[in-house]
C-alpha cells in the first residue's frame, strides 16, 4: 500500500478548514478528511483544534449527541482557555437548537460572567454572538441587541464584520423590530457582500423580503424574492428556502393571486416539518386557511385552521417553556447568591465565637446579642428566599399576558374539581370562549391592540364569575371557564351575560376603537358526565357550531340549544 504524504503545515491547514466551513463547505469537508487521516501525527494542541472542527461538522450534520460530547470534552479537558471558551460558545448555540433551554440559559449566565476574563478578541467575539442568540431565544430582545452591538464594536479585530451584522439583523427580526428602513439592514448588506459572504448576504436579504411581505408591501417582496431565487437554489440552505416560500405565499395572497399563493404554501408542506412546532408550516396552513375561507370552501378552511391552531399552540407553548426556563435559571442564581451570603454570615459568626470565648461575662453577653442579630438576619434572608420561591410557583401557574390560569394549570384544577363534584353528585358546566375575528384585529391594528383586547375580555369575564369558578387561557384567543355547582340552564345564562357584556363594550387605545365579540361553546355534566375529556369535546363541538352559525352567540351541548345574538 502506498504511504500517504504527511501534512507540511498542519496549523495553516487547520485555519484554512475553519475559514472555509461557511464559504465553501464541500472544500472544507475534503480538508477535514485529510486532517483526520493524519491526526496521529499532529501535536496535542492541533488534535484539540481538529476535534473542534469535527464537533462543528457534527452539529452541521445534526448529529447533536456527538457534537455535544465533543464540545464538552474540549471545554473540560483541552487545557486551552481559548479553545474551551470557543467550544462553550458553540455548545450554547446548539442547546438552543436542541431546545435544552435550562442548560442553554445556565451556560449563558456562566459565559456572560466570564466575559471580562476573556482576553482573546476572536473568542470574545464568538461568545458575544452566541450570547445574543441565546437572549433572543429567551425573548430578551433588548439583551440580544445589546450583545450583538457589543460584538459589532469588537469585530474590528476579527476577520469579518459580517457575522455580527447578520446576528444583529436576526435579533431584530425575531423580536419583530426589523423595518425595511432599519439602518442595521444597510450595515449588514455592506458587511456581507454577496461575492464573499453568499450565505449570510442571502439570509439578510430573505429577512428583508419577509418584512416586506408581512409589512404590507407585497410587490416589493415578490420582486426581491425573484431576484434571490437563483442564489437560494444554488446554496441549498433549507431555512432560506422555506422562509422564501412563506414570504412568497403571504405576498401573493395579499395580492389576491390565490392559486400561486396556494402553490407556495403547499411547497412548504411538501418539504416536511423540521420540528414539532414548525413556524414555516404554521404560516403555510394559515395562508391556506385564508384562501379556502375566502373562496367559500368551509370544510377545507376548517381543516387547515385546525392544523394551524395545533402548530400555533405548540409555538406558544414552546415560547412559554423558553421564558419559564429563563426565569428558572434566574431564580436558581438568586438562590445560590442568598445561600452564599448565608454561609458567609455563618463563617463570620464562628470566627467571632472563637474570639469571644476568651473574654469576660460582659463580652459573652455582647456575643449573645450579636448572635441573636445574626439569627434574625438569617431568618430574614430565609423568609425572603421562601417568598421568592412561592412567587415563582404562583407565576408558573398563570398566563403571562392576562394573569389568569395557563392551560396546564386550568386543566389540572378542572379535573380535580370535577372529581370532587362527582363524589357528591354536584353539577358543573364547562365553557370554551373564542374571540371572533381576533386574527383580523392583530393584522389590522397590531399585536399591542390584540393584547389590549385579550385583557379587556378577561376583565369582563371576571365581573360575571364567582370566586369558586375556574378561569384559564387555553391558547391564543381561546379561554376556558369551569362553573362549579351550576346547572346547564344557569351556565347558559352566565355565558349569555358574558357575551352581551363583551358585545356592549369597546376597546380604545391610541385613538383607535375596536368592537369585540365572542363565541361560546358550553357543555354540562347533566349531558356529558364528569369526565374532563368528554366535557372538553362537547364544549369544543358546541363552540364550532356557534362559529359556524355566525359567531357572537352561545351554543350549548345540544344543537337545538343555541342562544343567538338578539
Buried (B, 14 or more C-beta within 10 A) or exposed (E): EEEEEEBEEBEEBBEEBBEBBBBEBEEBBEBBEBBBEBEEEBEEBBBBBBBBBBBBBBBBEEBBEBBBEBBBBBBEEBEBBBBBBBBBBBBBBBBBBBBBBBBBBBBBBEBBEBBEEBEBEBBBBBBBBBBBBBBBBBBBBEBBBBBBBBBBEBBEEBEBBBBBBBBBBBBBBBBEEBEEEBEBBEBBBEBBEBEEBBBBBBBBBBBBBBBBBBEEBBEBBBBBBEEBEEBBEEBEBEEBBBBBBBBBBBBBBBEEBBEBBBBBBBBBBEBEEEBEBBBBBBBBBBBBBBBBBEEEEEEBBBBBBEBBBBBBBBBBBBBBEBBBBBBBBBBBBBBEEBEEEBEEBEEEBEEBEEEBEEEEEEEEEBBEEBBEEBEEEBEEBEEEBEEBEEEBEEBBBBBBEBEBBBBEBBBBBBBEBBEEBBEEEBBBBBBBBBBBBBBEBBEEBBEEBBBBBBBBBBEBBEEBBEEEBBBBBBBBBBBBBBBBBBBBEBBBBBBBBBBBBBBEBEBEBEEBEBEBBBBBBBBBBBBBBBBBEBBBBBBBBBBBBBBEBEBBBBBBBBEEBBBEBE
